[in-house]
Amino acid sequence: MDRIQSRLALATSFGASHVIDTSKPDLKLVDEIGAFTDNDGSTITVDTTSVLKLVENAMDFTCRRGKVFFIGAADREAALSVNLVSMYRVNIRVVHVLESLR
């Protein structure tokens, strides 16, 4: 998923079975991902954007017992709003990966 068409085309050329254009103003990610996962959600979600809306949505479209990986860092002032009870109920594992030159 991306908002830049050339990146979506590149993903398709590398074999992505589905791409989602996030520049659509009325986009509902849970519905989009549900459409090609039989409403189960993704088993593994990888976010490299640190865009808070996408990060928050990752919890909603990842399946029960799925894994969410956040790679990179957001703005220092960024605050994530996540319903922990909902996350625990579906047993989602969240992993943050931050690489450093040190």
Phi and psi restraints in degrees (range 20) as a CNS / XPLOR table:
assign (resid 1 and name C) (resid 2 and name N)
       (resid 2 and name CA) (resid 2 and name C) 1.0 -165.3 20.0 2
assign (resid 2 and name N) (resid 2 and name CA)
       (resid 2 and name C) (resid 3 and name N) 1.0 169.2 20.0 2
assign (resid 2 and name C) (resid 3 and name N)
       (resid 3 and name CA) (resid 3 and name C) 1.0 -105.8 20.0 2
assign (resid 3 and name N) (resid 3 and name CA)
       (resid 3 and name C) (resid 4 and name N) 1.0 -4.7 20.0 2
assign (resid 3 and name C) (resid 4 and name N)
       (resid 4 and name CA) (resid 4 and name C) 1.0 -103.7 20.0 2
assign (resid 4 and name N) (resid 4 and name CA)
       (resid 4 and name C) (resid 5 and name N) 1.0 119.0 20.0 2
assign (resid 4 and name C) (resid 5 and name N)
       (resid 5 and name CA) (resid 5 and name C) 1.0 -58.1 20.0 2
assign (resid 5 and name N) (resid 5 and name CA)
       (resid 5 and name C) (resid 6 and name N) 1.0 -39.0 20.0 2
assign (resid 5 and name C) (resid 6 and name N)
       (resid 6 and name CA) (resid 6 and name C) 1.0 -64.7 20.0 2
assign (resid 6 and name N) (resid 6 and name CA)
       (resid 6 and name C) (resid 7 and name N) 1.0 -31.9 20.0 2
assign (resid 6 and name C) (resid 7 and name N)
       (resid 7 and name CA) (resid 7 and name C) 1.0 -72.2 20.0 2
assign (resid 7 and name N) (resid 7 and name CA)
       (resid 7 and name C) (resid 8 and name N) 1.0 -37.4 20.0 2
assign (resid 7 and name C) (resid 8 and name N)
       (resid 8 and name CA) (resid 8 and name C) 1.0 -64.1 20.0 2
assign (resid 8 and name N) (resid 8 and name CA)
       (resid 8 and name C) (resid 9 and name N) 1.0 -42.2 20.0 2
assign (resid 8 and name C) (resid 9 and name N)
       (resid 9 and name CA) (resid 9 and name C) 1.0 -63.9 20.0 2
assign (resid 9 and name N) (resid 9 and name CA)
       (resid 9 and name C) (resid 10 and name N) 1.0 -40.2 20.0 2
assign (resid 9 and name C) (resid 10 and name N)
       (resid 10 and name CA) (resid 10 and name C) 1.0 -63.6 20.0 2
assign (resid 10 and name N) (resid 10 and name CA)
       (resid 10 and name C) (resid 11 and name N) 1.0 -42.6 20.0 2
assign (resid 10 and name C) (resid 11 and name N)
       (resid 11 and name CA) (resid 11 and name C) 1.0 -60.0 20.0 2
assign (resid 11 and name N) (resid 11 and name CA)
       (resid 11 and name C) (resid 12 and name N) 1.0 -42.7 20.0 2
assign (resid 11 and name C) (resid 12 and name N)
       (resid 12 and name CA) (resid 12 and name C) 1.0 -63.7 20.0 2
assign (resid 12 and name N) (resid 12 and name CA)
       (resid 12 and name C) (resid 13 and name N) 1.0 -41.3 20.0 2
assign (resid 12 and name C) (resid 13 and name N)
       (resid 13 and name CA) (resid 13 and name C) 1.0 -66.4 20.0 2
assign (resid 13 and name N) (resid 13 and name CA)
       (resid 13 and name C) (resid 14 and name N) 1.0 -25.7 20.0 2
assign (resid 13 and name C) (resid 14 and name N)
       (resid 14 and name CA) (resid 14 and name C) 1.0 -87.0 20.0 2
assign (resid 14 and name N) (resid 14 and name CA)
       (resid 14 and name C) (resid 15 and name N) 1.0 0.0 20.0 2
assign (resid 14 and name C) (resid 15 and name N)
       (resid 15 and name CA) (resid 15 and name C) 1.0 108.1 20.0 2
assign (resid 15 and name N) (resid 15 and name CA)
       (resid 15 and name C) (resid 16 and name N) 1.0 8.1 20.0 2
assign (resid 15 and name C) (resid 16 and name N)
       (resid 16 and name CA) (resid 16 and name C) 1.0 -61.1 20.0 2
assign (resid 16 and name N) (resid 16 and name CA)
       (resid 16 and name C) (resid 17 and name N) 1.0 129.9 20.0 2
assign (resid 16 and name C) (resid 17 and name N)
       (resid 17 and name CA) (resid 17 and name C) 1.0 -78.2 20.0 2
assign (resid 17 and name N) (resid 17 and name CA)
       (resid 17 and name C) (resid 18 and name N) 1.0 -25.3 20.0 2
assign (resid 17 and name C) (resid 18 and name N)
       (resid 18 and name CA) (resid 18 and name C) 1.0 -143.7 20.0 2
assign (resid 18 and name N) (resid 18 and name CA)
       (resid 18 and name C) (resid 19 and name N) 1.0 141.8 20.0 2
assign (resid 18 and name C) (resid 19 and name N)
       (resid 19 and name CA) (resid 19 and name C) 1.0 -130.3 20.0 2
assign (resid 19 and name N) (resid 19 and name CA)
       (resid 19 and name C) (resid 20 and name N) 1.0 150.6 20.0 2
assign (resid 19 and name C) (resid 20 and name N)
       (resid 20 and name CA) (resid 20 and name C) 1.0 -127.6 20.0 2
assign (resid 20 and name N) (resid 20 and name CA)
       (resid 20 and name C) (resid 21 and name N) 1.0 125.8 20.0 2
assign (resid 20 and name C) (resid 21 and name N)
       (resid 21 and name CA) (resid 21 and name C) 1.0 -85.4 20.0 2
assign (resid 21 and name N) (resid 21 and name CA)
       (resid 21 and name C) (resid 22 and name N) 1.0 107.2 20.0 2
assign (resid 21 and name C) (resid 22 and name N)
       (resid 22 and name CA) (resid 22 and name C) 1.0 -83.0 20.0 2
assign (resid 22 and name N) (resid 22 and name CA)
       (resid 22 and name C) (resid 23 and name N) 1.0 3.6 20.0 2
assign (resid 22 and name C) (resid 23 and name N)
       (resid 23 and name CA) (resid 23 and name C) 1.0 -83.0 20.0 2
assign (resid 23 and name N) (resid 23 and name CA)
       (resid 23 and name C) (resid 24 and name N) 1.0 -7.8 20.0 2
assign (resid 23 and name C) (resid 24 and name N)
       (resid 24 and name CA) (resid 24 and name C) 1.0 -66.5 20.0 2
assign (resid 24 and name N) (resid 24 and name CA)
       (resid 24 and name C) (resid 25 and name N) 1.0 127.1 20.0 2
assign (resid 24 and name C) (resid 25 and name N)
       (resid 25 and name CA) (resid 25 and name C) 1.0 -66.4 20.0 2
assign (resid 25 and name N) (resid 25 and name CA)
       (resid 25 and name C) (resid 26 and name N) 1.0 -28.3 20.0 2
assign (resid 25 and name C) (resid 26 and name N)
       (resid 26 and name CA) (resid 26 and name C) 1.0 -103.5 20.0 2
assign (resid 26 and name N) (resid 26 and name CA)
       (resid 26 and name C) (resid 27 and name N) 1.0 22.0 20.0 2
assign (resid 26 and name C) (resid 27 and name N)
       (resid 27 and name CA) (resid 27 and name C) 1.0 -66.3 20.0 2
assign (resid 27 and name N) (resid 27 and name CA)
       (resid 27 and name C) (resid 28 and name N) 1.0 132.3 20.0 2
assign (resid 27 and name C) (resid 28 and name N)
       (resid 28 and name CA) (resid 28 and name C) 1.0 -119.6 20.0 2
assign (resid 28 and name N) (resid 28 and name CA)
       (resid 28 and name C) (resid 29 and name N) 1.0 99.3 20.0 2
assign (resid 28 and name C) (resid 29 and name N)
       (resid 29 and name CA) (resid 29 and name C) 1.0 -59.0 20.0 2
assign (resid 29 and name N) (resid 29 and name CA)
       (resid 29 and name C) (resid 30 and name N) 1.0 -39.4 20.0 2
assign (resid 29 and name C) (resid 30 and name N)
       (resid 30 and name CA) (resid 30 and name C) 1.0 -60.0 20.0 2
assign (resid 30 and name N) (resid 30 and name CA)
       (resid 30 and name C) (resid 31 and name N) 1.0 -42.5 20.0 2
assign (resid 30 and name C) (resid 31 and name N)
       (resid 31 and name CA) (resid 31 and name C) 1.0 -68.3 20.0 2
assign (resid 31 and name N) (resid 31 and name CA)
       (resid 31 and name C) (resid 32 and name N) 1.0 -43.2 20.0 2
assign (resid 31 and name C) (resid 32 and name N)
       (resid 32 and name CA) (resid 32 and name C) 1.0 -61.0 20.0 2
assign (resid 32 and name N) (resid 32 and name CA)
       (resid 32 and name C) (resid 33 and name N) 1.0 -48.4 20.0 2
assign (resid 32 and name C) (resid 33 and name N)
       (resid 33 and name CA) (resid 33 and name C) 1.0 -71.6 20.0 2
assign (resid 33 and name N) (resid 33 and name CA)
       (resid 33 and name C) (resid 34 and name N) 1.0 -36.4 20.0 2
assign (resid 33 and name C) (resid 34 and name N)
       (resid 34 and name CA) (resid 34 and name C) 1.0 -59.8 20.0 2
assign (resid 34 and name N) (resid 34 and name CA)
       (resid 34 and name C) (resid 35 and name N) 1.0 -33.3 20.0 2
assign (resid 34 and name C) (resid 35 and name N)
       (resid 35 and name CA) (resid 35 and name C) 1.0 -62.0 20.0 2
assign (resid 35 and name N) (resid 35 and name CA)
       (resid 35 and name C) (resid 36 and name N) 1.0 -32.9 20.0 2
assign (resid 35 and name C) (resid 36 and name N)
       (resid 36 and name CA) (resid 36 and name C) 1.0 -111.9 20.0 2
assign (resid 36 and name N) (resid 36 and name CA)
       (resid 36 and name C) (resid 37 and name N) 1.0 13.6 20.0 2
assign (resid 36 and name C) (resid 37 and name N)
       (resid 37 and name CA) (resid 37 and name C) 1.0 -124.9 20.0 2
assign (resid 37 and name N) (resid 37 and name CA)
       (resid 37 and name C) (resid 38 and name N) 1.0 19.2 20.0 2
assign (resid 37 and name C) (resid 38 and name N)
       (resid 38 and name CA) (resid 38 and name C) 1.0 53.9 20.0 2
assign (resid 38 and name N) (resid 38 and name CA)
       (resid 38 and name C) (resid 39 and name N) 1.0 37.0 20.0 2
assign (resid 38 and name C) (resid 39 and name N)
       (resid 39 and name CA) (resid 39 and name C) 1.0 62.2 20.0 2
assign (resid 39 and name N) (resid 39 and name CA)
       (resid 39 and name C) (resid 40 and name N) 1.0 18.4 20.0 2
assign (resid 39 and name C) (resid 40 and name N)
       (resid 40 and name CA) (resid 40 and name C) 1.0 -84.4 20.0 2
assign (resid 40 and name N) (resid 40 and name CA)
       (resid 40 and name C) (resid 41 and name N) 1.0 -31.2 20.0 2
assign (resid 40 and name C) (resid 41 and name N)
       (resid 41 and name CA) (resid 41 and name C) 1.0 92.9 20.0 2
assign (resid 41 and name N) (resid 41 and name CA)
       (resid 41 and name C) (resid 42 and name N) 1.0 172.7 20.0 2
assign (resid 41 and name C) (resid 42 and name N)
       (resid 42 and name CA) (resid 42 and name C) 1.0 -80.2 20.0 2
assign (resid 42 and name N) (resid 42 and name CA)
       (resid 42 and name C) (resid 43 and name N) 1.0 145.0 20.0 2
assign (resid 42 and name C) (resid 43 and name N)
       (resid 43 and name CA) (resid 43 and name C) 1.0 -81.0 20.0 2
assign (resid 43 and name N) (resid 43 and name CA)
       (resid 43 and name C) (resid 44 and name N) 1.0 -33.8 20.0 2
assign (resid 43 and name C) (resid 44 and name N)
       (resid 44 and name CA) (resid 44 and name C) 1.0 -130.8 20.0 2
assign (resid 44 and name N) (resid 44 and name CA)
       (resid 44 and name C) (resid 45 and name N) 1.0 127.5 20.0 2
assign (resid 44 and name C) (resid 45 and name N)
       (resid 45 and name CA) (resid 45 and name C) 1.0 -119.1 20.0 2
assign (resid 45 and name N) (resid 45 and name CA)
       (resid 45 and name C) (resid 46 and name N) 1.0 127.9 20.0 2
assign (resid 45 and name C) (resid 46 and name N)
       (resid 46 and name CA) (resid 46 and name C) 1.0 -120.0 20.0 2
assign (resid 46 and name N) (resid 46 and name CA)
       (resid 46 and name C) (resid 47 and name N) 1.0 122.4 20.0 2
assign (resid 46 and name C) (resid 47 and name N)
       (resid 47 and name CA) (resid 47 and name C) 1.0 -113.8 20.0 2
assign (resid 47 and name N) (resid 47 and name CA)
       (resid 47 and name C) (resid 48 and name N) 1.0 125.1 20.0 2
assign (resid 47 and name C) (resid 48 and name N)
       (resid 48 and name CA) (resid 48 and name C) 1.0 -115.4 20.0 2
assign (resid 48 and name N) (resid 48 and name CA)
       (resid 48 and name C) (resid 49 and name N) 1.0 6.9 20.0 2
assign (resid 48 and name C) (resid 49 and name N)
       (resid 49 and name CA) (resid 49 and name C) 1.0 -92.6 20.0 2
assign (resid 49 and name N) (resid 49 and name CA)
       (resid 49 and name C) (resid 50 and name N) 1.0 -33.7 20.0 2
assign (resid 49 and name C) (resid 50 and name N)
       (resid 50 and name CA) (resid 50 and name C) 1.0 61.4 20.0 2
assign (resid 50 and name N) (resid 50 and name CA)
       (resid 50 and name C) (resid 51 and name N) 1.0 19.2 20.0 2
assign (resid 50 and name C) (resid 51 and name N)
       (resid 51 and name CA) (resid 51 and name C) 1.0 -77.2 20.0 2
assign (resid 51 and name N) (resid 51 and name CA)
       (resid 51 and name C) (resid 52 and name N) 1.0 117.5 20.0 2
assign (resid 51 and name C) (resid 52 and name N)
       (resid 52 and name CA) (resid 52 and name C) 1.0 -55.9 20.0 2
assign (resid 52 and name N) (resid 52 and name CA)
       (resid 52 and name C) (resid 53 and name N) 1.0 -40.7 20.0 2
assign (resid 52 and name C) (resid 53 and name N)
       (resid 53 and name CA) (resid 53 and name C) 1.0 -61.5 20.0 2
assign (resid 53 and name N) (resid 53 and name CA)
       (resid 53 and name C) (resid 54 and name N) 1.0 -40.5 20.0 2
assign (resid 53 and name C) (resid 54 and name N)
       (resid 54 and name CA) (resid 54 and name C) 1.0 -69.7 20.0 2
assign (resid 54 and name N) (resid 54 and name CA)
       (resid 54 and name C) (resid 55 and name N) 1.0 -39.6 20.0 2
assign (resid 54 and name C) (resid 55 and name N)
       (resid 55 and name CA) (resid 55 and name C) 1.0 -62.4 20.0 2
assign (resid 55 and name N) (resid 55 and name CA)
       (resid 55 and name C) (resid 56 and name N) 1.0 -45.4 20.0 2
assign (resid 55 and name C) (resid 56 and name N)
       (resid 56 and name CA) (resid 56 and name C) 1.0 -64.2 20.0 2
assign (resid 56 and name N) (resid 56 and name CA)
       (resid 56 and name C) (resid 57 and name N) 1.0 -39.8 20.0 2
assign (resid 56 and name C) (resid 57 and name N)
       (resid 57 and name CA) (resid 57 and name C) 1.0 -67.6 20.0 2
assign (resid 57 and name N) (resid 57 and name CA)
       (resid 57 and name C) (resid 58 and name N) 1.0 -27.1 20.0 2
assign (resid 57 and name C) (resid 58 and name N)
       (resid 58 and name CA) (resid 58 and name C) 1.0 -56.6 20.0 2
assign (resid 58 and name N) (resid 58 and name CA)
       (resid 58 and name C) (resid 59 and name N) 1.0 -36.6 20.0 2
assign (resid 58 and name C) (resid 59 and name N)
       (resid 59 and name CA) (resid 59 and name C) 1.0 -65.6 20.0 2
assign (resid 59 and name N) (resid 59 and name CA)
       (resid 59 and name C) (resid 60 and name N) 1.0 -31.9 20.0 2
assign (resid 59 and name C) (resid 60 and name N)
       (resid 60 and name CA) (resid 60 and name C) 1.0 -80.0 20.0 2
assign (resid 60 and name N) (resid 60 and name CA)
       (resid 60 and name C) (resid 61 and name N) 1.0 -31.3 20.0 2
assign (resid 60 and name C) (resid 61 and name N)
       (resid 61 and name CA) (resid 61 and name C) 1.0 -103.7 20.0 2
assign (resid 61 and name N) (resid 61 and name CA)
       (resid 61 and name C) (resid 62 and name N) 1.0 5.9 20.0 2
assign (resid 61 and name C) (resid 62 and name N)
       (resid 62 and name CA) (resid 62 and name C) 1.0 -90.6 20.0 2
assign (resid 62 and name N) (resid 62 and name CA)
       (resid 62 and name C) (resid 63 and name N) 1.0 137.7 20.0 2
assign (resid 62 and name C) (resid 63 and name N)
       (resid 63 and name CA) (resid 63 and name C) 1.0 -73.4 20.0 2
assign (resid 63 and name N) (resid 63 and name CA)
       (resid 63 and name C) (resid 64 and name N) 1.0 169.2 20.0 2
assign (resid 63 and name C) (resid 64 and name N)
       (resid 64 and name CA) (resid 64 and name C) 1.0 -55.0 20.0 2
assign (resid 64 and name N) (resid 64 and name CA)
       (resid 64 and name C) (resid 65 and name N) 1.0 132.4 20.0 2
assign (resid 64 and name C) (resid 65 and name N)
       (resid 65 and name CA) (resid 65 and name C) 1.0 63.6 20.0 2
assign (resid 65 and name N) (resid 65 and name CA)
       (resid 65 and name C) (resid 66 and name N) 1.0 20.6 20.0 2
assign (resid 65 and name C) (resid 66 and name N)
       (resid 66 and name CA) (resid 66 and name C) 1.0 -80.8 20.0 2
assign (resid 66 and name N) (resid 66 and name CA)
       (resid 66 and name C) (resid 67 and name N) 1.0 175.6 20.0 2
assign (resid 66 and name C) (resid 67 and name N)
       (resid 67 and name CA) (resid 67 and name C) 1.0 -125.1 20.0 2
assign (resid 67 and name N) (resid 67 and name CA)
       (resid 67 and name C) (resid 68 and name N) 1.0 138.0 20.0 2
assign (resid 67 and name C) (resid 68 and name N)
       (resid 68 and name CA) (resid 68 and name C) 1.0 -118.8 20.0 2
assign (resid 68 and name N) (resid 68 and name CA)
       (resid 68 and name C) (resid 69 and name N) 1.0 125.0 20.0 2
assign (resid 68 and name C) (resid 69 and name N)
       (resid 69 and name CA) (resid 69 and name C) 1.0 -112.0 20.0 2
assign (resid 69 and name N) (resid 69 and name CA)
       (resid 69 and name C) (resid 70 and name N) 1.0 127.5 20.0 2
assign (resid 69 and name C) (resid 70 and name N)
       (resid 70 and name CA) (resid 70 and name C) 1.0 -108.8 20.0 2
assign (resid 70 and name N) (resid 70 and name CA)
       (resid 70 and name C) (resid 71 and name N) 1.0 119.2 20.0 2
assign (resid 70 and name C) (resid 71 and name N)
       (resid 71 and name CA) (resid 71 and name C) 1.0 -112.9 20.0 2
assign (resid 71 and name N) (resid 71 and name CA)
       (resid 71 and name C) (resid 72 and name N) 1.0 122.1 20.0 2
assign (resid 71 and name C) (resid 72 and name N)
       (resid 72 and name CA) (resid 72 and name C) 1.0 109.5 20.0 2
assign (resid 72 and name N) (resid 72 and name CA)
       (resid 72 and name C) (resid 73 and name N) 1.0 -169.1 20.0 2
assign (resid 72 and name C) (resid 73 and name N)
       (resid 73 and name CA) (resid 73 and name C) 1.0 -133.9 20.0 2
assign (resid 73 and name N) (resid 73 and name CA)
       (resid 73 and name C) (resid 74 and name N) 1.0 145.3 20.0 2
assign (resid 73 and name C) (resid 74 and name N)
       (resid 74 and name CA) (resid 74 and name C) 1.0 -92.3 20.0 2
assign (resid 74 and name N) (resid 74 and name CA)
       (resid 74 and name C) (resid 75 and name N) 1.0 175.9 20.0 2
assign (resid 74 and name C) (resid 75 and name N)
       (resid 75 and name CA) (resid 75 and name C) 1.0 -55.9 20.0 2
assign (resid 75 and name N) (resid 75 and name CA)
       (resid 75 and name C) (resid 76 and name N) 1.0 144.8 20.0 2
assign (resid 75 and name C) (resid 76 and name N)
       (resid 76 and name CA) (resid 76 and name C) 1.0 -56.9 20.0 2
assign (resid 76 and name N) (resid 76 and name CA)
       (resid 76 and name C) (resid 77 and name N) 1.0 -27.9 20.0 2
assign (resid 76 and name C) (resid 77 and name N)
       (resid 77 and name CA) (resid 77 and name C) 1.0 -90.9 20.0 2
assign (resid 77 and name N) (resid 77 and name CA)
       (resid 77 and name C) (resid 78 and name N) 1.0 -1.5 20.0 2
assign (resid 77 and name C) (resid 78 and name N)
       (resid 78 and name CA) (resid 78 and name C) 1.0 -65.1 20.0 2
assign (resid 78 and name N) (resid 78 and name CA)
       (resid 78 and name C) (resid 79 and name N) 1.0 136.5 20.0 2
assign (resid 78 and name C) (resid 79 and name N)
       (resid 79 and name CA) (resid 79 and name C) 1.0 -128.1 20.0 2
assign (resid 79 and name N) (resid 79 and name CA)
       (resid 79 and name C) (resid 80 and name N) 1.0 124.1 20.0 2
assign (resid 79 and name C) (resid 80 and name N)
       (resid 80 and name CA) (resid 80 and name C) 1.0 -92.7 20.0 2
assign (resid 80 and name N) (resid 80 and name CA)
       (resid 80 and name C) (resid 81 and name N) 1.0 133.3 20.0 2
assign (resid 80 and name C) (resid 81 and name N)
       (resid 81 and name CA) (resid 81 and name C) 1.0 -110.4 20.0 2
assign (resid 81 and name N) (resid 81 and name CA)
       (resid 81 and name C) (resid 82 and name N) 1.0 110.5 20.0 2
assign (resid 81 and name C) (resid 82 and name N)
       (resid 82 and name CA) (resid 82 and name C) 1.0 -132.3 20.0 2
assign (resid 82 and name N) (resid 82 and name CA)
       (resid 82 and name C) (resid 83 and name N) 1.0 136.2 20.0 2
assign (resid 82 and name C) (resid 83 and name N)
       (resid 83 and name CA) (resid 83 and name C) 1.0 -81.7 20.0 2
assign (resid 83 and name N) (resid 83 and name CA)
       (resid 83 and name C) (resid 84 and name N) 1.0 101.9 20.0 2
assign (resid 83 and name C) (resid 84 and name N)
       (resid 84 and name CA) (resid 84 and name C) 1.0 -64.8 20.0 2
assign (resid 84 and name N) (resid 84 and name CA)
       (resid 84 and name C) (resid 85 and name N) 1.0 -37.4 20.0 2
assign (resid 84 and name C) (resid 85 and name N)
       (resid 85 and name CA) (resid 85 and name C) 1.0 -60.9 20.0 2
assign (resid 85 and name N) (resid 85 and name CA)
       (resid 85 and name C) (resid 86 and name N) 1.0 -43.8 20.0 2
assign (resid 85 and name C) (resid 86 and name N)
       (resid 86 and name CA) (resid 86 and name C) 1.0 -63.3 20.0 2
assign (resid 86 and name N) (resid 86 and name CA)
       (resid 86 and name C) (resid 87 and name N) 1.0 -41.4 20.0 2
assign (resid 86 and name C) (resid 87 and name N)
       (resid 87 and name CA) (resid 87 and name C) 1.0 -64.9 20.0 2
assign (resid 87 and name N) (resid 87 and name CA)
       (resid 87 and name C) (resid 88 and name N) 1.0 -43.4 20.0 2
assign (resid 87 and name C) (resid 88 and name N)
       (resid 88 and name CA) (resid 88 and name C) 1.0 -65.8 20.0 2
assign (resid 88 and name N) (resid 88 and name CA)
       (resid 88 and name C) (resid 89 and name N) 1.0 -38.1 20.0 2
assign (resid 88 and name C) (resid 89 and name N)
       (resid 89 and name CA) (resid 89 and name C) 1.0 -60.1 20.0 2
assign (resid 89 and name N) (resid 89 and name CA)
       (resid 89 and name C) (resid 90 and name N) 1.0 -38.9 20.0 2
assign (resid 89 and name C) (resid 90 and name N)
       (resid 90 and name CA) (resid 90 and name C) 1.0 -96.4 20.0 2
assign (resid 90 and name N) (resid 90 and name CA)
       (resid 90 and name C) (resid 91 and name N) 1.0 1.7 20.0 2
assign (resid 90 and name C) (resid 91 and name N)
       (resid 91 and name CA) (resid 91 and name C) 1.0 57.5 20.0 2
assign (resid 91 and name N) (resid 91 and name CA)
       (resid 91 and name C) (resid 92 and name N) 1.0 51.7 20.0 2
assign (resid 91 and name C) (resid 92 and name N)
       (resid 92 and name CA) (resid 92 and name C) 1.0 -86.5 20.0 2
assign (resid 92 and name N) (resid 92 and name CA)
       (resid 92 and name C) (resid 93 and name N) 1.0 134.3 20.0 2
assign (resid 92 and name C) (resid 93 and name N)
       (resid 93 and name CA) (resid 93 and name C) 1.0 -98.2 20.0 2
assign (resid 93 and name N) (resid 93 and name CA)
       (resid 93 and name C) (resid 94 and name N) 1.0 127.9 20.0 2
assign (resid 93 and name C) (resid 94 and name N)
       (resid 94 and name CA) (resid 94 and name C) 1.0 -110.2 20.0 2
assign (resid 94 and name N) (resid 94 and name CA)
       (resid 94 and name C) (resid 95 and name N) 1.0 128.8 20.0 2
assign (resid 94 and name C) (resid 95 and name N)
       (resid 95 and name CA) (resid 95 and name C) 1.0 -125.6 20.0 2
assign (resid 95 and name N) (resid 95 and name CA)
       (resid 95 and name C) (resid 96 and name N) 1.0 127.3 20.0 2
assign (resid 95 and name C) (resid 96 and name N)
       (resid 96 and name CA) (resid 96 and name C) 1.0 -105.5 20.0 2
assign (resid 96 and name N) (resid 96 and name CA)
       (resid 96 and name C) (resid 97 and name N) 1.0 129.5 20.0 2
assign (resid 96 and name C) (resid 97 and name N)
       (resid 97 and name CA) (resid 97 and name C) 1.0 -118.1 20.0 2
assign (resid 97 and name N) (resid 97 and name CA)
       (resid 97 and name C) (resid 98 and name N) 1.0 118.8 20.0 2
assign (resid 97 and name C) (resid 98 and name N)
       (resid 98 and name CA) (resid 98 and name C) 1.0 -129.6 20.0 2
assign (resid 98 and name N) (resid 98 and name CA)
       (resid 98 and name C) (resid 99 and name N) 1.0 113.8 20.0 2
assign (resid 98 and name C) (resid 99 and name N)
       (resid 99 and name CA) (resid 99 and name C) 1.0 -91.9 20.0 2
assign (resid 99 and name N) (resid 99 and name CA)
       (resid 99 and name C) (resid 100 and name N) 1.0 151.6 20.0 2
assign (resid 99 and name C) (resid 100 and name N)
       (resid 100 and name CA) (resid 100 and name C) 1.0 -137.1 20.0 2
assign (resid 100 and name N) (resid 100 and name CA)
       (resid 100 and name C) (resid 101 and name N) 1.0 154.5 20.0 2
assign (resid 100 and name C) (resid 101 and name N)
       (resid 101 and name CA) (resid 101 and name C) 1.0 -81.4 20.0 2
assign (resid 101 and name N) (resid 101 and name CA)
       (resid 101 and name C) (resid 102 and name N) 1.0 -9.0 20.0 2
